[in-house]
Amino acid sequence: MALFLFLTLWTLATTTTTTLAIPPPPPIQCTAGTTTGCTLHNSYGIWGDRKDCFASKVVHPTTQDQLLSIVANATKHKLKLKVVSKFSHTIPKFACPAIGDSSVLVSTDQYNSNIHVNVDGLTVTADAGVGLRDLINKVEDAGLSLVAAPYWEGVSVGGLISTGAHGSSWWGKGGAVHDHVVNIDMVVPATETEGFAKILHLDATNELLNAAKLSLGTLGIISKVFS
């Protein structure tokens, strides 16, 4: 019997294969020469209450200043914007811009260079396009851990906040990630005298913070998250 068990375990160990997780394809596909040149798909394609969005083009800002410039240009020329994360896990129907050459997709897939961990304050600041896995790695390198996080690590910081993502929690307010956010920077349209766009710095003293947390991309573009 012992020999049989040994041979069985050895067979299982030597025949085990490695399975690699494959991320979904880019959610934005563009075709030149059309009015609605870009189509934004739900990456997973399984949500029955979601739909594709259409726009004339896509832009890829890498800094908060570039985000500010994009929103200012859109406000000045009356363009419709739709902010898009790297994988677009979900696309609520009402969040699509109007179809036509006045619609622009703003992808945060390259807006992901800044992550700052404040060890003494037990907080972390990240650009909206930072992926959850990169955020976790940075926090753990500092000897800390996130209080709450969803299970899929491909989501972006801005995306998981604005869609109410949730998961397991160590303590405190529970598994909803946005409950642990203390500040948000959001780029919004503004008047001509303000340069057509401005950055709102929202903290717990501002009544707009809760609305900004779960805005689904409809109130402005989340640029930085502090939690």
C-alpha positions in Angstrom: 0.0 0.0 0.0 2.8 2.4 0.9 4.5 1.7 -2.5 1.2 2.3 -4.3 0.7 5.7 -2.6 4.2 6.7 -3.3 3.9 5.9 -7.0 0.5 7.7 -7.2 1.9 10.9 -5.6 5.0 10.7 -7.8 2.9 10.4 -10.9 0.7 13.4 -10.0 3.8 15.5 -9.2 5.5 14.7 -12.5 2.4 15.2 -14.7 1.3 18.5 -13.2 1.2 21.3 -15.7 1.5 25.0 -15.2 -1.5 27.1 -16.0 -1.0 30.8 -16.8 -3.7 33.4 -16.3 -4.3 35.3 -19.5 -5.7 38.9 -19.1 -8.6 40.0 -21.4 -7.7 41.7 -24.7 -7.6 45.5 -24.8 -11.2 46.8 -24.6 -10.7 49.6 -27.2 -10.6 48.8 -30.9 -10.2 51.6 -33.4 -10.8 51.8 -37.1 -9.5 54.8 -39.0 -11.7 56.7 -41.4 -15.0 56.4 -39.5 -17.0 58.9 -37.5 -17.2 56.5 -34.6 -13.7 55.2 -35.1 -13.3 53.5 -31.7 -15.5 50.8 -30.0 -15.2 50.2 -26.3 -16.1 46.7 -25.3 -16.8 45.2 -21.9 -13.6 43.1 -21.5 -15.4 40.0 -20.1 -18.4 40.2 -22.4 -20.6 38.3 -19.9 -22.6 41.2 -18.3 -26.1 41.2 -19.9 -26.8 44.8 -18.7 -23.7 46.3 -20.3 -23.2 47.6 -23.8 -20.4 48.8 -26.2 -19.6 52.5 -26.3 -18.5 54.4 -29.5 -16.3 57.4 -29.9 -14.3 59.2 -32.7 -10.9 58.6 -31.0 -9.0 57.7 -27.9 -6.4 59.6 -26.0 -3.8 58.2 -23.5 -2.7 60.8 -20.9 0.2 60.0 -18.6 0.1 62.9 -16.1 -2.5 64.9 -14.2 -1.6 68.0 -16.2 -2.4 66.1 -19.5 -5.7 65.0 -18.0 -6.4 68.7 -17.1 -5.6 69.7 -20.7 -7.8 67.0 -22.2 -10.8 68.0 -20.1 -10.2 71.7 -20.8 -10.1 71.1 -24.6 -13.3 69.0 -24.4 -15.1 71.7 -22.4 -14.0 74.5 -24.7 -15.1 72.6 -27.8 -18.2 70.9 -26.3 -16.8 67.3 -26.7 -18.2 64.3 -24.8 -15.7 62.3 -22.8 -15.7 58.8 -21.5 -13.0 57.7 -19.1 -11.8 54.1 -19.6 -9.6 51.9 -17.5 -7.0 49.4 -18.9 -9.4 46.5 -19.0 -12.8 48.1 -18.7 -14.3 45.4 -16.4 -17.7 47.0 -16.5 -19.4 49.5 -18.7 -22.8 50.8 -17.3 -25.1 51.8 -20.2 -25.6 55.4 -19.0 -21.8 56.0 -18.9 -21.4 55.9 -22.7 -20.9 59.2 -24.5 -23.2 60.2 -27.3 -22.4 58.6 -30.6 -20.7 60.9 -33.1 -17.5 62.7 -33.9 -17.8 64.8 -30.7 -17.1 61.8 -28.4 -13.6 61.0 -27.1 -12.4 58.1 -25.0 -9.9 58.9 -22.2 -7.9 55.8 -21.4 -5.9 55.7 -18.1 -3.9 52.6 -19.2 -0.7 54.7 -19.3 -1.5 57.0 -16.3 0.1 54.7 -13.8 3.6 56.0 -12.9 3.1 57.4 -9.3 2.5 55.4 -6.1 3.6 56.9 -2.8 3.4 55.0 0.5 3.3 57.1 3.7 4.5 54.5 6.3 4.0 56.8 9.3 0.5 57.9 8.2 -0.5 54.4 7.0 -1.7 55.8 3.7 -0.9 55.3 0.1 -1.4 57.7 -2.9 -1.7 56.4 -6.4 -2.5 57.6 -9.9 -5.9 56.5 -11.1 -4.5 54.2 -13.8 -2.3 52.2 -11.4 -3.2 48.5 -11.4 -4.2 46.8 -8.2 -1.3 44.3 -8.4 1.2 47.1 -8.7 -0.4 48.9 -5.8 -0.3 45.8 -3.6 3.4 45.1 -4.4 4.4 48.7 -3.5 2.5 48.6 -0.2 3.9 45.3 0.7 7.5 46.4 -0.1 7.0 49.0 2.6 6.0 46.3 5.1 2.2 47.2 5.0 -0.9 45.7 3.5 -4.1 47.1 2.0 -7.1 46.9 4.4 -9.5 45.8 1.6 -9.2 44.7 -2.1 -11.3 42.9 -4.7 -10.2 39.5 -5.9 -9.1 40.4 -9.5 -5.8 42.2 -9.5 -6.2 43.6 -13.0 -8.5 46.4 -12.0 -7.2 50.0 -11.8 -7.3 52.2 -8.7 -9.7 54.7 -10.3 -11.9 52.0 -11.8 -12.3 50.0 -8.6 -13.1 53.1 -6.6 -15.7 54.6 -9.0 -17.5 51.3 -9.5 -17.8 50.3 -5.8 -15.4 47.3 -6.0 -15.2 45.3 -2.8 -13.6 42.2 -1.3 -12.2 40.8 1.9 -11.1 43.2 4.7 -8.7 43.1 7.5 -10.7 45.3 9.9 -12.6 48.5 10.2 -15.2 49.6 7.7 -15.4 46.4 5.7 -14.6 45.1 2.3 -15.8 48.1 0.1 -12.6 49.7 -1.0 -14.1 53.2 -1.4 -14.9 53.2 2.4 -11.2 53.4 3.1 -10.5 56.3 0.7 -9.7 59.6 2.5 -9.0 61.9 -0.4 -9.6 62.1 -4.1 -8.4 64.4 -6.8 -10.9 64.7 -9.7 -10.5 66.7 -12.9 -13.8 68.4 -13.9 -15.0 71.0 -16.4 -14.8 74.7 -15.4 -15.6 78.1 -16.6 -13.5 80.0 -19.2 -12.0 82.2 -16.6 -10.8 79.0 -14.8 -9.2 77.6 -17.9 -12.2 75.3 -18.9 -11.0 72.7 -16.4 -9.9 72.4 -12.8 -8.8 69.9 -10.2 -11.0 69.3 -7.2 -9.1 68.2 -4.1 -11.8 66.3 -2.1 -11.4 65.2 1.5 -13.6 64.2 4.4 -14.6 67.8 5.0 -16.1 68.1 1.5 -19.6 66.8 0.9 -18.7 65.8 -2.7 -16.3 63.1 -1.6 -18.8 60.4 -1.3 -20.3 61.2 -4.7 -16.9 61.3 -6.3 -16.0 57.8 -4.8 -18.8 56.1 -6.7 -19.2 58.4 -9.7 -18.9 55.7 -12.4 -17.0 58.2 -14.5 -19.9 60.5 -14.9 -18.9 63.5 -12.6 -15.3 63.9 -13.8 -12.1 62.0 -14.1 -10.6 60.7 -11.0 -6.9 61.5 -11.2 -5.4 60.5 -7.8 -6.7 58.4 -4.9 -5.5 58.7 -1.3 -6.4 55.8 1.1 
